[in-house]
Amino acid sequence: MERVNREDATDELRRMEDLKNARKELEKNKEEKLVSQKVFRAI
């Protein structure tokens, strides 16, 4: 039982890390789009 719980916890942590990374990527993409829009407006 303990072993399964530990593996579940590890999977859960990994999933949380993946979500965090995905969120960072989304934020980065949003910022890049905003920057490129500003650049296009400046031109």
DSSP file (Angstrom, degrees, kcal/mol; ACC not computed):
  #  RESIDUE AA STRUCTURE BP1 BP2  ACC     N-H-->O    O-->H-N    N-H-->O    O-->H-N    TCO  KAPPA ALPHA  PHI   PSI    X-CA   Y-CA   Z-CA
    1    1 A M     >        0   0    0      0, 0.0     4,-2.3     0, 0.0     5,-0.2   0.000 360.0 360.0 360.0 -47.2    0.0    0.0    0.0
    2    2 A E  H  >  +     0   0    0      1,-0.2     4,-2.4     2,-0.2     5,-0.2   0.900 360.0  53.5 -59.8 -41.2    2.7    2.4    1.0
    3    3 A R  H  > S+     0   0    0      1,-0.2     4,-2.3     2,-0.2    -1,-0.2   0.919 108.5  49.0 -61.2 -45.2    4.6    1.9   -2.2
    4    4 A V  H  > S+     0   0    0      1,-0.2     4,-2.6     2,-0.2    -1,-0.2   0.921 110.8  50.9 -60.9 -44.6    1.5    2.7   -4.3
    5    5 A N  H  X S+     0   0    0     -4,-2.3     4,-2.6     1,-0.2    -1,-0.2   0.903 109.3  50.6 -60.6 -41.2    0.8    5.9   -2.3
    6    6 A R  H  X S+     0   0    0     -4,-2.4     4,-2.3     1,-0.2    -1,-0.2   0.915 111.1  48.3 -63.6 -42.1    4.4    7.0   -2.8
    7    7 A E  H  X S+     0   0    0     -4,-2.3     4,-2.7     2,-0.2    -2,-0.2   0.903 110.8  51.3 -65.6 -39.9    4.2    6.5   -6.5
    8    8 A D  H  X S+     0   0    0     -4,-2.6     4,-2.7     1,-0.2    -2,-0.2   0.921 110.2  49.4 -61.1 -43.5    0.8    8.3   -6.7
    9    9 A A  H  X S+     0   0    0     -4,-2.6     4,-2.6     2,-0.2    -2,-0.2   0.909 110.9  49.6 -62.6 -41.9    2.4   11.2   -4.8
   10   10 A T  H  X S+     0   0    0     -4,-2.3     4,-2.5     2,-0.2    -2,-0.2   0.925 112.1  47.7 -63.5 -44.5    5.4   11.3   -7.2
   11   11 A D  H  X S+     0   0    0     -4,-2.7     4,-2.7     1,-0.2    -2,-0.2   0.909 111.5  51.4 -61.0 -41.8    3.0   11.3  -10.2
   12   12 A E  H  X S+     0   0    0     -4,-2.7     4,-2.4     2,-0.2    -2,-0.2   0.921 110.5  47.8 -63.4 -44.2    1.0   14.0   -8.6
   13   13 A L  H  X S+     0   0    0     -4,-2.6     4,-2.4     2,-0.2    -1,-0.2   0.917 112.3  49.7 -61.5 -42.9    4.1   16.2   -8.1
   14   14 A R  H  X S+     0   0    0     -4,-2.5     4,-2.5     1,-0.2    -2,-0.2   0.907 110.3  50.4 -62.9 -41.1    5.2   15.5  -11.6
   15   15 A R  H  X S+     0   0    0     -4,-2.7     4,-2.4     2,-0.2    -1,-0.2   0.904 109.8  50.3 -63.6 -41.1    1.8   16.5  -12.9
   16   16 A M  H  X S+     0   0    0     -4,-2.4     4,-2.5     2,-0.2    -2,-0.2   0.903 110.1  50.3 -63.7 -41.2    1.9   19.7  -10.9
   17   17 A E  H  X S+     0   0    0     -4,-2.4     4,-2.8     2,-0.2    -2,-0.2   0.924 109.8  50.6 -61.3 -44.9    5.3   20.5  -12.3
   18   18 A D  H  X S+     0   0    0     -4,-2.5     4,-2.6     1,-0.2    -2,-0.2   0.914 111.2  48.5 -59.8 -43.5    4.0   19.9  -15.8
   19   19 A L  H  X S+     0   0    0     -4,-2.4     4,-2.6     2,-0.2    -1,-0.2   0.918 111.1  50.2 -62.9 -43.2    1.1   22.3  -15.2
   20   20 A K  H  X S+     0   0    0     -4,-2.5     4,-2.3     1,-0.2    -2,-0.2   0.925 112.7  46.6 -60.7 -45.1    3.4   24.9  -13.7
   21   21 A N  H  X S+     0   0    0     -4,-2.8     4,-2.4     2,-0.2    -2,-0.2   0.900 111.5  51.1 -64.3 -41.2    5.6   24.7  -16.8
   22   22 A A  H  X S+     0   0    0     -4,-2.6     4,-2.3     1,-0.2    -1,-0.2   0.901 109.8  50.3 -62.9 -40.5    2.7   24.8  -19.2
   23   23 A R  H  X S+     0   0    0     -4,-2.6     4,-2.6     2,-0.2    -2,-0.2   0.910 109.2  51.1 -64.6 -41.9    1.4   27.9  -17.4
   24   24 A K  H  X S+     0   0    0     -4,-2.3     4,-2.7     1,-0.2    -2,-0.2   0.923 109.5  50.7 -59.6 -44.7    4.8   29.6  -17.7
   25   25 A E  H  X S+     0   0    0     -4,-2.4     4,-2.6     1,-0.2    -2,-0.2   0.916 110.2  49.5 -60.2 -43.9    4.9   28.8  -21.4
   26   26 A L  H  X S+     0   0    0     -4,-2.3     4,-2.5     2,-0.2    -1,-0.2   0.932 111.6  48.2 -61.4 -45.8    1.4   30.3  -21.9
   27   27 A E  H  X S+     0   0    0     -4,-2.6     4,-2.5     1,-0.2    -2,-0.2   0.920 111.8  50.1 -60.0 -43.9    2.4   33.4  -20.0
   28   28 A K  H  X S+     0   0    0     -4,-2.7     4,-2.5     1,-0.2    -1,-0.2   0.916 110.8  49.3 -60.9 -44.3    5.6   33.7  -22.1
   29   29 A N  H  X S+     0   0    0     -4,-2.6     4,-2.3     2,-0.2    -1,-0.2   0.897 110.1  51.0 -63.7 -40.6    3.6   33.3  -25.3
   30   30 A K  H  X S+     0   0    0     -4,-2.5     4,-2.5     2,-0.2    -2,-0.2   0.938 111.1  48.2 -61.1 -46.5    1.2   36.0  -24.2
   31   31 A E  H  X S+     0   0    0     -4,-2.5     4,-2.7     1,-0.2    -2,-0.2   0.910 110.6  51.1 -61.1 -43.0    4.0   38.4  -23.4
   32   32 A E  H  X S+     0   0    0     -4,-2.5     4,-2.7     1,-0.2    -1,-0.2   0.904 110.2  49.5 -62.7 -40.7    5.7   37.7  -26.8
   33   33 A K  H  X S+     0   0    0     -4,-2.3     4,-2.4     2,-0.2    -1,-0.2   0.925 111.3  49.1 -63.7 -43.9    2.4   38.4  -28.6
   34   34 A L  H  X S+     0   0    0     -4,-2.5     4,-2.3     2,-0.2    -2,-0.2   0.928 112.4  48.5 -60.7 -44.7    1.9   41.6  -26.7
   35   35 A V  H  X S+     0   0    0     -4,-2.7     4,-2.4     1,-0.2    -2,-0.2   0.929 111.8  48.5 -61.7 -45.9    5.5   42.7  -27.5
   36   36 A S  H  X S+     0   0    0     -4,-2.7     4,-2.4     1,-0.2    -1,-0.2   0.869 110.2  52.4 -65.7 -34.8    5.1   41.8  -31.2
   37   37 A Q  H  X S+     0   0    0     -4,-2.4     4,-2.2     2,-0.2    -1,-0.2   0.912 109.7  49.0 -64.9 -42.0    1.8   43.8  -31.3
   38   38 A K  H  X S+     0   0    0     -4,-2.3     4,-2.1     2,-0.2    -2,-0.2   0.910 110.7  50.9 -63.3 -41.4    3.5   46.8  -29.8
   39   39 A V  H  X S+     0   0    0     -4,-2.4     4,-1.4     1,-0.2    -2,-0.2   0.929 110.4  48.6 -61.8 -45.3    6.3   46.5  -32.4
   40   40 A F  H  < S+     0   0    0     -4,-2.4    -1,-0.2     1,-0.2    -2,-0.2   0.879 110.7  50.8 -64.5 -37.2    3.9   46.3  -35.2
   41   41 A R  H  < S+     0   0    0     -4,-2.2    -1,-0.2     1,-0.2    -2,-0.2   0.872 107.1  54.9 -66.8 -35.3    2.0   49.4  -33.9
   42   42 A A  H  <        0   0    0     -4,-2.1    -1,-0.2     1,-0.3    -2,-0.2   0.834 360.0 360.0 -66.8 -32.1    5.2   51.3  -33.7
   43   43 A I     <        0   0    0     -4,-1.4    -1,-0.3    -5,-0.1    -2,-0.2   0.486 360.0 360.0 -73.7 360.0    6.1   50.7  -37.3
